[in-house]
Amino acid sequence: MEALRQELEDLKAAALNQIERCADATQLEQARVQLLGRKARLTGLLRQLVTLPPQDRPAIGLLANQVKQTVEEHIAARRAALESIPSDEVLATDRIDVTLPGRRPTMGRLHPLTQIIREICEIFAEMGFAVIEGPEVEWDYYNFEALNIPEDHPAREMWDTFWIDPASAKVDRPMLLRTHTSPMQIRIMEQTKPPVRIIVPGKCYRYEAVDASHESQFHQIEGLAVDEAVTFADLKGTLYAFVRRLFGNDRKIRFRCDYFPFVEPGVDMSIDCFRCKGAGCRLCKASGWLEILGAGMVHPNVLTRVGYDPARYSGFAFGLGPARVAMLKYGIDDIRLFHGNDLRFLRQFP
C-alpha cells in the first residue's frame, strides 16, 4: 500500500511539472491525453483499486481521485493562461510604431459662464473694486433683514427661497440658501469702514421652475461702492464704462425707475439691441432694448443698520446675472444650454 501511495505522489509531481512546461495549446492537449487518457498510468491505477484489500481501497481511492482532480485543475489553469497570451498575428497587428509623432492631448477651455464672470470682474477690478466671495448658505438676517426686507415685508415674495430645516442644521435662527449675493454687502460693511468698493460673484438659489430663462441655481454678481459724497452720477458713470467695455463703445444705454427694497431710488439699466439696432426684434421683444441689470443708491436704512452715518456716507449698488449677459453677448436663447454639458455647444467658445 505504501508503495502505491508513493507512486501516486510521484505521478502527481511529474504531471504538474509536465503541465507547466507546455508552451502552447497543442502541447497541453498532448499532456492531457498522456496524463488522463485511457492508457494513462493514473487511469490504470484507478482501475486497479478493485484488486486491493477492502480495508485499503478507501484511502488509496481518495488519494487517487485527489491526484486526478489536481491534474485537471492545473490543466484548466494552464489553458486559461495560454489563451490570455496574444498570438503572433495579434502582436503583429497591435504593434506600435514608436517613430510616429505623438497625439497631442485635447486642450480644455473655460466654461462660457466662467469666462463672462472673469471678464466682468476684471473690468470692475480695473475701476478699483475688490473681488470677494461669500457663503452660499446664509442667515435670514443677512439675506433679508439687514437689506431692508423684514419678515412681514411683501418684497420677500420676489424671492422663492430654499429654507434650511433648523432642526437638521442644529441652529436656532432662520437659515437658507442665499437668493442673491447681496448679503456680502452687509458682511463687508460691518467689518470695514468707508470707502468700500467691492464686486461679489457667486452662486444663488431660488425655488423656480426651470425654463429657457430661469434656473433654480444660477450665478449673480453684485457691486457696492460707499464713500462720502457718492452720487447717482457716479453710479451712471461706472455702469456706462462697464457696459461699453463689455459690449462696445457704440452701445446706447437707458435707465428707468424700478423698485428694489435695499436701494432708493432704484433703476433698471438697458442697452440698445445689437441685433436690430433698436428697431425691434424677437430678441428684444420688439422694444429695441435689452435689460441687463438693476441698480440704485444704497437705502439709508441699510447704511444705518451697519453703523454708517447716512448723513455723511452714501453709496450705490447694482446686480446682474452673468448668464443673461452671456446670452445677450453670444445670442443664446436658452439658459439651460449652459449646464447641459453638450460639447458641441461648449466648443463654440474659445
ChimeraX attribute file (.defattr): number of C-alpha atoms within 10 A of each C-alpha:
attribute: neighborCount
match mode: 1-to-1
recipient: residues
	/A:1	12
	/A:2	8
	/A:3	8
	/A:4	12
	/A:5	14
	/A:6	11
	/A:7	13
	/A:8	21
	/A:9	15
	/A:10	11
	/A:11	19
	/A:12	20
	/A:13	12
	/A:14	12
	/A:15	23
	/A:16	16
	/A:17	11
	/A:18	16
	/A:19	23
	/A:20	13
	/A:21	12
	/A:22	18
	/A:23	11
	/A:24	14
	/A:25	14
	/A:26	10
	/A:27	13
	/A:28	21
	/A:29	15
	/A:30	13
	/A:31	18
	/A:32	19
	/A:33	12
	/A:34	15
	/A:35	24
	/A:36	17
	/A:37	14
	/A:38	11
	/A:39	11
	/A:40	13
	/A:41	15
	/A:42	23
	/A:43	15
	/A:44	13
	/A:45	16
	/A:46	14
	/A:47	11
	/A:48	12
	/A:49	16
	/A:50	11
	/A:51	8
	/A:52	12
	/A:53	10
	/A:54	9
	/A:55	8
	/A:56	11
	/A:57	16
	/A:58	13
	/A:59	11
	/A:60	20
	/A:61	17
	/A:62	11
	/A:63	15
	/A:64	23
	/A:65	13
	/A:66	14
	/A:67	19
	/A:68	20
	/A:69	12
	/A:70	14
	/A:71	21
	/A:72	16
	/A:73	12
	/A:74	15
	/A:75	22
	/A:76	14
	/A:77	13
	/A:78	19
	/A:79	17
	/A:80	12
	/A:81	11
	/A:82	16
	/A:83	11
	/A:84	8
	/A:85	11
	/A:86	11
	/A:87	11
	/A:88	9
	/A:89	9
	/A:90	10
	/A:91	11
	/A:92	10
	/A:93	9
	/A:94	10
	/A:95	9
	/A:96	9
	/A:97	7
	/A:98	7
	/A:99	6
	/A:100	7
	/A:101	7
	/A:102	7
	/A:103	6
	/A:104	6
	/A:105	6
	/A:106	6
	/A:107	5
	/A:108	8
	/A:109	12
	/A:110	12
	/A:111	16
	/A:112	21
	/A:113	19
	/A:114	15
	/A:115	16
	/A:116	18
	/A:117	21
	/A:118	13
	/A:119	15
	/A:120	20
	/A:121	22
	/A:122	15
	/A:123	16
	/A:124	20
	/A:125	15
	/A:126	9
	/A:127	13
	/A:128	14
	/A:129	19
	/A:130	17
	/A:131	16
	/A:132	13
	/A:133	14
	/A:134	18
	/A:135	13
	/A:136	17
	/A:137	17
	/A:138	21
	/A:139	19
	/A:140	20
	/A:141	18
	/A:142	20
	/A:143	24
	/A:144	23
	/A:145	16
	/A:146	21
	/A:147	23
	/A:148	22
	/A:149	20
	/A:150	15
	/A:151	12
	/A:152	7
	/A:153	12
	/A:154	10
	/A:155	15
	/A:156	14
	/A:157	8
	/A:158	9
	/A:159	14
	/A:160	13
	/A:161	17
	/A:162	17
	/A:163	17
	/A:164	16
	/A:165	13
	/A:166	13
	/A:167	8
	/A:168	7
	/A:169	9
	/A:170	8
	/A:171	11
	/A:172	8
	/A:173	10
	/A:174	13
	/A:175	20
	/A:176	18
	/A:177	21
	/A:178	27
	/A:179	26
	/A:180	25
	/A:181	26
	/A:182	25
	/A:183	25
	/A:184	24
	/A:185	26
	/A:186	19
	/A:187	14
	/A:188	17
	/A:189	20
	/A:190	14
	/A:191	8
	/A:192	11
	/A:193	13
	/A:194	14
	/A:195	13
	/A:196	17
	/A:197	22
	/A:198	23
	/A:199	25
	/A:200	22
	/A:201	27
	/A:202	19
	/A:203	18
	/A:204	19
	/A:205	22
	/A:206	19
	/A:207	14
	/A:208	14
	/A:209	10
	/A:210	12
	/A:211	11
	/A:212	12
	/A:213	13
	/A:214	16
	/A:215	18
	/A:216	16
	/A:217	15
	/A:218	17
	/A:219	20
	/A:220	22
	/A:221	24
	/A:222	23
	/A:223	24
	/A:224	25
	/A:225	23
	/A:226	23
	/A:227	17
	/A:228	13
	/A:229	12
	/A:230	16
	/A:231	14
	/A:232	15
	/A:233	10
	/A:234	14
	/A:235	19
	/A:236	17
	/A:237	10
	/A:238	13
	/A:239	18
	/A:240	18
	/A:241	15
	/A:242	16
	/A:243	20
	/A:244	15
	/A:245	14
	/A:246	15
	/A:247	14
	/A:248	12
	/A:249	11
	/A:250	9
	/A:251	17
	/A:252	17
	/A:253	17
	/A:254	14
	/A:255	15
	/A:256	10
	/A:257	13
	/A:258	15
	/A:259	15
	/A:260	20
	/A:261	19
	/A:262	23
	/A:263	23
	/A:264	18
	/A:265	17
	/A:266	22
	/A:267	20
	/A:268	19
	/A:269	22
	/A:270	20
	/A:271	21
	/A:272	21
	/A:273	23
	/A:274	21
	/A:275	15
	/A:276	16
	/A:277	13
	/A:278	17
	/A:279	14
	/A:280	16
	/A:281	15
	/A:282	10
	/A:283	18
	/A:284	19
	/A:285	11
	/A:286	13
	/A:287	15
	/A:288	20
	/A:289	24
	/A:290	20
	/A:291	19
	/A:292	17
	/A:293	20
	/A:294	22
	/A:295	29
	/A:296	24
	/A:297	23
	/A:298	26
	/A:299	22
	/A:300	19
	/A:301	18
	/A:302	22
	/A:303	24
	/A:304	13
	/A:305	16
	/A:306	18
	/A:307	12
	/A:308	20
	/A:309	13
	/A:310	16
	/A:311	11
	/A:312	10
	/A:313	17
	/A:314	23
	/A:315	27
	/A:316	26
	/A:317	24
	/A:318	24
	/A:319	22
	/A:320	19
	/A:321	20
	/A:322	25
	/A:323	24
	/A:324	22
	/A:325	22
	/A:326	19
	/A:327	17
	/A:328	20
	/A:329	13
	/A:330	12
	/A:331	12
	/A:332	17
	/A:333	13
	/A:334	14
	/A:335	19
	/A:336	16
	/A:337	13
	/A:338	17
	/A:339	11
	/A:340	10
	/A:341	11
	/A:342	10
	/A:343	8
	/A:344	8
	/A:345	12
	/A:346	17
	/A:347	13
	/A:348	9
	/A:349	12
	/A:350	10
